[in-house]
Amino acid sequence: MVGPVEHRVQGEMLNVGDKAPDFTLMAVDRSSRTLADYAGKVLIISTIPSIDTSVCSAQTRRFNMEAANLHEDIRVITVSADLTFALKRYCGAEGITNHETLSCYMDMKFADDYGVHDLDWRVCQRAVFVVDREGIIRHAEYVDVIGHEVNFDEALRVAKELV
C-alpha cells in the first residue's frame, strides 16, 4: 500500500483576516470571472485538484447541493486547473447548476496567490475559503492529504454567519 505523497505547493497560505487576493478565472463559457464579480456577496471558494476524481467530484456535488439552499447573498465557486471543456462536460453530466466551476488552467496566478499551486502535478491543492462582503478571508482550510475532504460544515457555518 502506498502512503500519502508529499507535494511541493507554491504560494503563501492565506489566513483568517487576510484580504482575499483578486483573481481572473475562466468560466465554462470561456468568459472571465474576477473577485469583483462577487463584490457585496459572501463567497465560498472551493479548490480541487481535478474534477475527474472521486473526492473532487464529491466536493463539487456537495457544494452544488448546499448552494441551492443558501441565502441569495452567498455565492459558491469551485476552482480547478482543469480545462473549461472538462468542467463544462462534467457540469452538464452531473447537473451542476447552483454554483460556478471556474478554471485557472491558462494562468496559475490564482493558485499561487491562494497558496494552492501543486507544482508536482500542476493542479490546485484541495482547500476551501470563505470571503466576506468586504473581501476579507473569514475561513481558510488547506487539506494536506489529497484524498481527504474539506470540512463542509465549518465552511458553510462561517458563510451563513456572515449574512
N, CA, C and O of each residue as an XYZ file, in Angstrom:
652
protein
N       0.847     -1.183      0.000
C       0.000      0.000      0.000
C       0.885      1.236      0.000
O       1.867      1.299      0.739
N       0.552      2.192     -0.802
C       1.313      3.431     -0.896
C       0.726      4.438      0.085
O      -0.493      4.595      0.158
N       1.583      5.120      0.838
C       1.138      6.132      1.798
C       0.943      7.469      1.125
O       1.080      7.587     -0.093
N       0.621      8.486      1.923
C       0.440      9.836      1.382
C       1.698     10.325      0.674
O       2.818     10.062      1.114
N       1.497     11.030     -0.411
C       2.602     11.586     -1.183
C       2.678     13.080     -0.892
O       1.676     13.789     -0.991
N       3.862     13.555     -0.533
C       4.021     14.988     -0.299
C       4.281     15.686     -1.624
O       5.027     15.193     -2.470
N       3.660     16.825     -1.785
C       3.816     17.617     -2.997
C       4.355     18.990     -2.640
O       4.121     19.508     -1.549
N       5.073     19.559     -3.577
C       5.566     20.931     -3.402
C       4.439     21.886     -3.773
O       3.915     21.848     -4.886
N       4.075     22.739     -2.824
C       2.999     23.701     -3.050
C       3.594     25.097     -3.060
O       4.336     25.480     -2.155
N       3.260     25.848     -4.093
C       3.770     27.214     -4.253
C       2.741     28.216     -3.759
O       1.536     28.039     -3.936
N       3.240     29.260     -3.143
C       2.370     30.327     -2.664
C       2.222     30.265     -1.163
O       2.338     29.204     -0.549
N       1.963     31.418     -0.585
C       1.767     31.518      0.863
C       0.329     31.164      1.215
O      -0.611     31.569      0.531
N       0.176     30.408      2.285
C      -1.166     30.091      2.768
C      -1.850     31.365      3.244
O      -1.222     32.221      3.868
N      -3.121     31.484      2.949
C      -3.917     32.612      3.422
C      -4.447     32.299      4.814
O      -4.695     31.143      5.155
N      -4.614     33.335      5.601
C      -5.113     33.188      6.963
C      -6.369     34.020      7.151
O      -6.616     34.974      6.413
N      -7.152     33.649      8.143
C      -8.322     34.438      8.507
C      -7.862     35.860      8.810
O      -6.906     36.066      9.558
N      -8.544     36.830      8.227
C      -8.197     38.241      8.391
C      -7.425     38.821      7.221
O      -7.335     40.041      7.082
N      -6.855     37.946      6.362
C      -6.148     38.423      5.169
C      -7.150     38.952      4.148
O      -8.296     38.505      4.093
N      -6.700     39.909      3.344
C      -7.501     40.372      2.207
C      -7.431     39.290      1.133
O      -6.349     38.802      0.806
N      -8.576     38.920      0.592
C      -8.605     37.910     -0.470
C      -7.926     38.468     -1.711
O      -8.274     39.557     -2.166
N      -6.956     37.737     -2.271
C      -6.317     38.212     -3.497
C      -7.312     38.263     -4.661
O      -8.177     37.397     -4.793
N      -7.175     39.284     -5.494
C      -8.001     39.360     -6.690
C      -7.630     38.194     -7.599
O      -6.550     37.618     -7.467
N      -8.509     37.854     -8.504
C      -8.222     36.773     -9.443
C      -8.952     37.018    -10.746
O      -9.927     37.768    -10.807
N      -8.460     36.371    -11.782
C      -9.165     36.274    -13.052
C      -9.179     34.800    -13.409
O      -8.129     34.186    -13.599
N     -10.374     34.239    -13.498
C     -10.557     32.823    -13.796
C     -11.464     32.689    -15.010
O     -12.189     33.620    -15.361
N     -11.420     31.527    -15.645
C     -12.220     31.310    -16.842
C     -13.422     30.421    -16.529
O     -13.279     29.337    -15.963
N     -14.602     30.898    -16.905
C     -15.839     30.130    -16.737
C     -15.969     29.122    -17.878
O     -15.217     29.171    -18.851
N     -16.931     28.210    -17.747
C     -17.093     27.173    -18.764
C     -17.517     27.738    -20.115
O     -17.337     27.085    -21.143
N     -18.080     28.948    -20.122
C     -18.416     29.592    -21.399
C     -17.243     30.424    -21.926
O     -17.385     31.157    -22.906
N     -16.094     30.307    -21.274
C     -14.819     30.944    -21.609
C     -14.823     32.448    -21.339
O     -13.938     33.163    -21.810
N     -15.802     32.927    -20.591
C     -15.778     34.316    -20.127
C     -14.941     34.382    -18.849
O     -14.657     33.359    -18.227
N     -14.557     35.580    -18.475
C     -13.716     35.766    -17.288
C     -14.556     36.085    -16.063
O     -15.609     36.716    -16.152
N     -14.064     35.634    -14.918
C     -14.637     35.990    -13.622
C     -13.513     36.545    -12.757
O     -12.398     36.024    -12.747
N     -13.830     37.611    -12.033
C     -12.868     38.200    -11.103
C     -13.512     38.265     -9.723
O     -14.721     38.079     -9.581
N     -12.703     38.526     -8.725
C     -13.235     38.673     -7.373
C     -14.281     39.785     -7.333
O     -15.268     39.685     -6.604
N     -14.065     40.845     -8.116
C     -15.004     41.976     -8.143
C     -16.401     41.560     -8.610
O     -17.384     42.216     -8.265
N     -16.502     40.482     -9.389
C     -17.808     39.998     -9.836
C     -18.684     39.538     -8.671
O     -19.902     39.429     -8.811
N     -18.066     39.271     -7.529
C     -18.792     38.778     -6.358
C     -18.833     39.832     -5.247
O     -19.140     39.514     -4.098
N     -18.525     41.079     -5.592
C     -18.498     42.169     -4.606
C     -19.848     42.276     -3.904
O     -20.900     42.172     -4.535
N     -19.803     42.485     -2.599
C     -21.015     42.621     -1.813
C     -21.667     41.300     -1.445
O     -22.692     41.283     -0.764
N     -21.088     40.205     -1.883
C     -21.595     38.865     -1.580
C     -20.593     38.145     -0.685
O     -19.409     38.484     -0.666
N     -21.071     37.161      0.048
C     -20.188     36.232      0.748
C     -19.828     35.168     -0.277
O     -20.703     34.651     -0.973
N     -18.554     34.841     -0.373
C     -18.084     33.919     -1.407
C     -17.397     32.713     -0.786
O     -16.448     32.854     -0.014
N     -17.885     31.530     -1.130
C     -17.206     30.286     -0.768
C     -16.401     29.869     -1.985
O     -16.952     29.677     -3.069
N     -15.091     29.731     -1.803
C     -14.198     29.299     -2.880
C     -13.711     27.899     -2.542
O     -12.984     27.704     -1.568
N     -14.110     26.942     -3.340
C     -13.702     25.550     -3.178
C     -12.657     25.251     -4.246
O     -12.922     25.441     -5.433
N     -11.475     24.788     -3.847
C     -10.457     24.438     -4.842
C     -10.247     22.929     -4.829
O     -10.229     22.292     -3.776
N     -10.088     22.379     -6.025
C      -9.941     20.930     -6.183
C      -8.823     20.623     -7.173
O      -8.539     21.431     -8.058
N      -8.183     19.456     -7.030
C      -7.145     19.073     -7.990
C      -7.694     18.770     -9.391
O      -7.173     19.289    -10.378
N      -8.735     17.941     -9.488
C      -9.278     17.597    -10.807
C     -10.716     17.121    -10.685
O     -11.029     16.271     -9.850
N     -11.576     17.663    -11.507
C     -12.995     17.332    -11.481
C     -13.238     15.857    -11.761
O     -14.275     15.320    -11.370
N     -12.305     15.195    -12.430
C     -12.490     13.799    -12.828
C     -11.950     12.801    -11.812
O     -11.568     11.689    -12.179
N     -11.914     13.187    -10.538
C     -11.541     12.253     -9.476
C     -12.700     12.171     -8.488
O     -13.508     13.095     -8.389
N     -12.777     11.077     -7.768
C     -13.951     10.827     -6.922
C     -14.130     11.857     -5.813
O     -15.248     12.323     -5.595
N     -13.068     12.224     -5.107
C     -13.207     13.169     -3.999
C     -13.527     14.570     -4.524
O     -14.334     15.285     -3.928
N     -12.908     14.961     -5.621
C     -13.179     16.281     -6.210
C     -14.610     16.355     -6.734
O     -15.290     17.370     -6.579
N     -15.049     15.280     -7.348
C     -16.419     15.221     -7.839
C     -17.400     15.310     -6.674
O     -18.393     16.034     -6.748
N     -17.123     14.575     -5.602
C     -17.997     14.604     -4.425
C     -18.028     15.997     -3.801
O     -19.084     16.464     -3.374
N     -16.876     16.657     -3.747
C     -16.805     18.008     -3.178
C     -17.636     18.979     -4.013
O     -18.358     19.815     -3.469
N     -17.533     18.865     -5.314
C     -18.274     19.751     -6.217
C     -19.774     19.494     -6.122
O     -20.568     20.433     -6.072
N     -20.156     18.224     -6.097
C     -21.582     17.892     -5.967
C     -22.142     18.371     -4.630
O     -23.264     18.874     -4.573
N     -21.365     18.218     -3.552
C     -21.844     18.644     -2.223
C     -22.047     20.157     -2.186
O     -23.083     20.630     -1.717
N     -21.069     20.920     -2.678
C     -21.244     22.373     -2.662
C     -22.380     22.800     -3.594
O     -23.070     23.778     -3.306
N     -22.583     22.095     -4.691
C     -23.705     22.402     -5.575
C     -25.035     22.171     -4.858
O     -25.954     22.984     -4.959
N     -25.128     21.055     -4.132
C     -26.340     20.745     -3.375
C     -26.584     21.806     -2.298
O     -27.707     22.282     -2.132
N     -25.536     22.169     -1.573
C     -25.669     23.163     -0.500
C     -26.019     24.541     -1.063
O     -26.803     25.278     -0.464
N     -25.442     24.887     -2.210
C     -25.667     26.210     -2.805
C     -27.138     26.443     -3.131
O     -27.604     27.582     -3.112
N     -27.860     25.385     -3.425
C     -29.280     25.511     -3.766
C     -30.103     26.072     -2.613
O     -31.166     26.654     -2.829
N     -29.611     25.898     -1.388
C     -30.378     26.303     -0.208
C     -29.743     27.442      0.570
O     -30.198     27.767      1.667
N     -28.709     28.050      0.028
C     -28.035     29.137      0.731
C     -28.738     30.471      0.490
O     -29.467     30.636     -0.488
N     -28.511     31.398      1.380
C     -29.020     32.768      1.251
C     -28.574     33.331     -0.098
O     -27.493     32.999     -0.584
N     -29.396     34.173     -0.696
C     -29.081     34.726     -2.025
C     -27.807     35.564     -2.042
O     -27.260     35.822     -3.114
N     -27.328     35.992     -0.884
C     -26.091     36.777     -0.828
C     -24.850     35.922     -0.605
O     -23.770     36.451     -0.340
N     -24.998     34.604     -0.710
C     -23.844     33.698     -0.637
C     -23.665     33.064     -2.006
O     -24.603     32.493     -2.562
N     -22.473     33.164     -2.540
C     -22.129     32.538     -3.816
C     -21.072     31.460     -3.563
O     -20.268     31.564     -2.636
N     -21.090     30.432     -4.398
C     -20.117     29.343     -4.305
C     -19.461     29.175     -5.664
O     -20.135     29.141     -6.693
N     -18.129     29.069     -5.657
C     -17.396     28.734     -6.880
C     -16.457     27.573     -6.579
O     -15.928     27.453     -5.474
N     -16.263     26.736     -7.566
C     -15.260     25.678     -7.497
C     -14.198     26.016     -8.527
O     -14.508     26.323     -9.677
N     -12.937     25.957     -8.102
C     -11.816     26.313     -8.974
C     -10.892     25.111     -9.121
O     -10.531     24.470     -8.134
N     -10.515     24.815    -10.354
C      -9.521     23.773    -10.628
C      -8.684     24.194    -11.831
O      -8.985     25.179    -12.505
N      -7.639     23.434    -12.080
C      -6.803     23.683    -13.254
C      -7.255     22.837    -14.442
O      -6.530     22.708    -15.428
N      -8.442     22.269    -14.346
C      -8.999     21.514    -15.469
C      -9.310     22.453    -16.631
O      -9.544     23.644    -16.429
N      -9.313     21.920    -17.830
C      -9.752     22.690    -18.989
C     -11.234     23.018    -18.849
O     -11.992     22.247    -18.261
N     -11.641     24.152    -19.385
C     -13.051     24.544    -19.304
C     -13.956     23.511    -19.979
O     -15.104     23.331    -19.573
N     -13.442     22.839    -21.002
C     -14.229     21.827    -21.705
C     -14.562     20.664    -20.772
O     -15.677     20.142    -20.797
N     -13.590     20.258    -19.945
C     -13.815     19.176    -18.981
C     -14.819     19.610    -17.916
O     -15.693     18.836    -17.525
N     -14.687     20.847    -17.452
C     -15.624     21.354    -16.447
C     -17.042     21.425    -17.009
O     -18.005     21.056    -16.336
N     -17.162     21.899    -18.241
C     -18.482     22.009    -18.877
C     -19.112     20.627    -19.056
O     -20.296     20.440    -18.780
N     -18.319     19.669    -19.516
C     -18.813     18.296    -19.691
C     -19.298     17.739    -18.359
O     -20.395     17.188    -18.268
N     -18.473     17.889    -17.328
C     -18.808     17.375    -16.006
C     -20.095     18.022    -15.477
O     -21.004     17.325    -15.026
N     -20.163     19.339    -15.536
C     -21.335     20.049    -15.006
C     -22.610     19.632    -15.727
O     -23.658     19.470    -15.100
N     -22.524     19.460    -17.032
C     -23.687     19.005    -17.791
C     -24.110     17.602    -17.404
O     -25.299     17.333    -17.231
N     -23.144     16.709    -17.268
C     -23.440     15.317    -16.930
C     -23.957     15.164    -15.503
O     -24.797     14.306    -15.231
N     -23.453     15.999    -14.593
C     -23.795     15.868    -13.170
C     -24.876     16.846    -12.705
O     -25.266     16.819    -11.538
N     -25.361     17.706    -13.596
C     -26.406     18.654    -13.217
C     -25.928     19.725    -12.251
O     -26.669     20.135    -11.357
N     -24.698     20.178    -12.426
C     -24.137     21.225    -11.564
C     -24.645     22.569    -12.087
O     -24.124     23.103    -13.066
N     -25.662     23.103    -11.424
C     -26.294     24.336    -11.889
C     -26.408     25.408    -10.811
O     -26.792     26.540    -11.106
N     -26.082     25.071     -9.572
C     -26.286     26.008     -8.468
C     -25.052     26.817     -8.096
O     -25.127     27.725     -7.268
N     -23.937     26.494     -8.695
C     -22.721     27.279     -8.473
C     -21.829     27.179     -9.700
O     -22.045     26.334    -10.569
N     -20.830     28.046     -9.764
C     -19.952     28.086    -10.938
C     -18.706     27.234    -10.736
O     -18.148     27.165     -9.640
N     -18.285     26.589    -11.815
C     -16.977     25.941    -11.835
C     -16.092     26.782    -12.742
O     -16.469     27.120    -13.865
N     -14.915     27.111    -12.238
C     -14.004     28.020    -12.930
C     -12.636     27.381    -13.065
O     -12.236     26.561    -12.238
N     -11.923     27.762    -14.114
C     -10.613     27.190    -14.396
C      -9.494     28.214    -14.243
O      -9.626     29.374    -14.630
N      -8.384     27.746    -13.664
C      -7.166     28.565    -13.605
C      -6.094     27.964    -14.520
O      -4.912     28.278    -14.387
N      -6.516     27.097    -15.449
C      -5.578     26.393    -16.318
C      -4.663     27.335    -17.107
O      -3.460     27.094    -17.197
N      -5.215     28.384    -17.666
C      -4.431     29.275    -18.521
C      -3.409     30.094    -17.744
O      -2.365     30.469    -18.276
N      -3.719     30.365    -16.485
C      -2.843     31.204    -15.669
C      -2.967     30.725    -14.229
O      -4.027     30.862    -13.619
N      -1.894     30.166    -13.684
C      -1.929     29.601    -12.333
C      -1.739     30.664    -11.249
O      -1.462     30.325    -10.098
N      -1.884     31.942    -11.601
C      -1.715     33.016    -10.619
C      -2.689     32.865     -9.455
O      -2.318     33.092     -8.304
N      -3.925     32.486     -9.744
C      -4.882     32.244     -8.662
C      -4.315     31.224     -7.681
O      -4.308     31.453     -6.472
N      -3.841     30.098     -8.208
C      -3.311     29.030     -7.351
C      -2.111     29.512     -6.541
O      -1.972     29.166     -5.368
N      -1.248     30.306     -7.162
C      -0.101     30.877     -6.443
C      -0.575     31.811     -5.330
O      -0.123     31.706     -4.190
N      -1.487     32.724     -5.665
C      -1.941     33.743     -4.717
C      -2.727     33.162     -3.548
O      -2.711     33.716     -2.449
N      -3.408     32.053     -3.783
C      -4.191     31.424     -2.718
C      -3.421     30.297     -2.019
O      -3.960     29.636     -1.132
N      -2.165     30.079     -2.417
C      -1.324     29.088     -1.753
C      -1.724     27.652     -2.012
O      -1.531     26.787     -1.158
N      -2.293     27.386     -3.208
C      -2.772     26.036     -3.523
C      -2.139     25.445     -4.789
O      -2.632     24.443     -5.306
N      -1.069     26.042     -5.290
C      -0.465     25.594     -6.548
C       0.438     24.386     -6.297
O       1.555     24.530     -5.800
N      -0.049     23.211     -6.642
C       0.721     21.968     -6.541
C       1.658     21.916     -7.749
O       1.235     21.664     -8.877
N       2.935     22.161     -7.480
C       3.921     22.234     -8.566
C       4.196     20.881     -9.205
O       4.543     20.820    -10.384
N       4.048     19.806     -8.458
C       4.367     18.482     -8.989
C       3.328     17.994     -9.996
O       3.676     17.327    -10.971
N       2.074     18.316     -9.771
C       1.016     17.858    -10.672
C       0.368     18.992    -11.454
O      -0.501     18.737    -12.287
N       0.768     20.238    -11.207
C       0.187     21.438    -11.826
C      -1.341     21.452    -11.696
O      -2.081     21.614    -12.666
N      -1.763     21.275    -10.458
C      -3.182     21.335    -10.112
C      -3.333     22.219     -8.878
O      -2.343     22.686     -8.316
N      -4.559     22.441     -8.468
C      -4.824     23.145     -7.211
C      -4.893     22.134     -6.075
O      -5.481     21.061     -6.215
N      -4.293     22.487     -4.964
C      -4.450     21.700     -3.748
C      -5.904     21.842     -3.284
O      -6.540     22.872     -3.508
N      -6.412     20.800     -2.640
C      -7.776     20.875     -2.112
C      -7.815     21.864     -0.947
O      -7.014     21.782     -0.016
N      -8.763     22.798     -1.018
C      -8.905     23.813      0.027
C     -10.299     24.410     -0.064
O     -11.029     24.181     -1.028
N     -10.652     25.178      0.954
C     -11.898     25.941      0.919
C     -11.675     27.243      1.681
O     -11.057     27.267      2.745
N     -12.195     28.314      1.109
C     -12.080     29.656      1.687
C     -13.473     30.270      1.754
O     -14.320     30.011      0.899
N     -13.697     31.080      2.773
C     -14.906     31.894      2.838
C     -14.451     33.344      2.900
O     -13.673     33.734      3.770
N     -14.957     34.134      1.953
C     -14.603     35.549      1.834
C     -15.849     36.364      2.173
O     -16.929     36.109      1.639
N     -15.694     37.346      3.064
C     -16.855     38.154      3.452
C     -17.172     39.222      2.406
O     -16.486     39.326      1.389
N     -18.200     40.004      2.656
C     -18.669     41.015      1.699
C     -17.626     42.096      1.414
O     -17.681     42.760      0.378
N     -16.684     42.269      2.332
C     -15.636     43.290      2.169
C     -14.358     42.706      1.568
O     -13.361     43.415      1.432
N     -14.376     41.425      1.208
C     -13.212     40.808      0.582
C     -12.164     40.304      1.556
O     -10.995     40.168      1.196
N     -12.573     40.024      2.791
C     -11.653     39.524      3.809
C     -11.886     38.028      4.008
O     -13.027     37.570      4.060
N     -10.789     37.269      4.120
C     -10.873     35.833      4.368
C     -11.400     35.613      5.786
O     -10.816     36.106      6.751
N     -12.496     34.880      5.911
C     -13.076     34.570      7.226
C     -12.951     33.094      7.577
O     -13.204     32.696      8.714
N     -12.561     32.286      6.601
C     -12.310     30.858      6.835
C     -11.323     30.401      5.768
O     -11.474     30.725      4.590
N     -10.315     29.648      6.187
C      -9.344     29.079      5.243
C      -8.960     27.695      5.737
O      -8.487     27.534      6.862
N      -9.166     26.705      4.890
C      -8.791     25.330      5.228
C      -8.023     24.736      4.058
O      -8.513     24.709      2.929
N      -6.825     24.264      4.336
C      -5.998     23.571      3.353
C      -5.966     22.097      3.743
O      -5.716     21.767      4.902
N      -6.218     21.214      2.784
C      -6.237     19.780      3.052
C      -4.905     19.187      2.600
O      -4.552     19.247      1.422
N      -4.175     18.617      3.551
C      -2.837     18.093      3.261
C      -2.850     16.784      2.479
O      -1.967     16.550      1.653
N      -3.830     15.936      2.725
C      -3.899     14.636      2.063
C      -4.917     14.735      0.937
O      -6.092     15.020      1.171
N      -4.460     14.500     -0.275
C      -5.267     14.757     -1.471
C      -6.606     14.018     -1.469
O      -7.575     14.506     -2.052
N      -6.676     12.862     -0.831
C      -7.904     12.082     -0.817
C      -8.859     12.419      0.310
O      -9.915     11.797      0.427
N      -8.515     13.384      1.138
C      -9.396     13.785      2.239
C     -10.298     14.932      1.809
O      -9.952     15.717      0.925
N     -11.458     15.016      2.446
C     -12.412     16.073      2.121
C     -12.194     17.310      2.987
O     -11.564     17.246      4.042
N     -12.722     18.422      2.522
C     -12.742     19.644      3.333
C     -13.833     19.495      4.396
O     -14.686     18.613      4.307
N     -13.789     20.362      5.388
C     -14.828     20.388      6.413
C     -15.977     21.265      5.890
O     -16.009     22.474      6.120
N     -16.902     20.632      5.194
C     -18.029     21.354      4.588
C     -18.819     22.130      5.634
O     -19.136     23.305      5.449
N     -19.128     21.454      6.732
C     -19.992     22.059      7.746
C     -19.406     23.344      8.303
O     -20.133     24.314      8.516
N     -18.100     23.364      8.542
C     -17.478     24.567      9.104
C     -17.487     25.715      8.094
O     -17.797     26.850      8.454
N     -17.153     25.432      6.850
C     -17.166     26.482      5.822
C     -18.575     27.050      5.654
O     -18.751     28.264      5.555
N     -19.564     26.182      5.623
C     -20.947     26.630      5.466
C     -21.416     27.417      6.688
O     -22.127     28.412      6.551
N     -21.023     26.975      7.879
C     -21.397     27.688      9.103
C     -20.870     29.118      9.076
O     -21.599     30.066      9.367
N     -19.585     29.262      8.721
C     -18.977     30.595      8.672
C     -19.694     31.465      7.642
O     -20.016     32.620      7.921
N     -19.944     30.916      6.458
C     -20.615     31.694      5.400
C     -21.997     32.162      5.853
O     -22.368     33.315      5.632
N     -22.744     31.282      6.476
C     -24.102     31.629      6.919
C     -24.085     32.701      8.001
O     -24.984     33.540      8.060
N     -23.071     32.678      8.854
C     -22.975     33.691      9.911
C     -22.676     35.085      9.356
O     -22.899     36.084     10.040
N     -22.178     35.155      8.136
C     -21.779     36.436      7.549
C     -22.915     37.165      6.833
O     -22.739     38.303      6.399
N     -24.077     36.523      6.706
C     -25.214     37.191      6.047
C     -26.299     37.545      7.053
O     -27.327     38.111      6.680
